[in-house]
């Protein structure tokens, strides 16, 4: 495995972690809004 492959894998892992964090935050916000009736559509 060459150095650029290692860098590429690390970047993909970071990107997936960021996307997962954003998705989880969006899910939590949507659930919280539904509970309080603050969802504007």
GIVENZI-V276974 format. One line per field, one symbol per residue. phi: phi as a letter, one per 30 degrees, with the letter a starting at -180 (. if undefined). psi: psi as a letter, one per 40 degrees, with the letter a starting at -180 (. if undefined). burial: + if it has 24 or more other C-alpha atoms within 12 Angstrom, else -. A space follows every 50 residues. Layout:
phi->???
psi->???
burial->???
This chain:
phi->.cdddddddddddddddddddddddddddddddddcicdcj
psi->hidddddddddddddddddddddddddddddddddefehe.
burial->-----------------------------------------
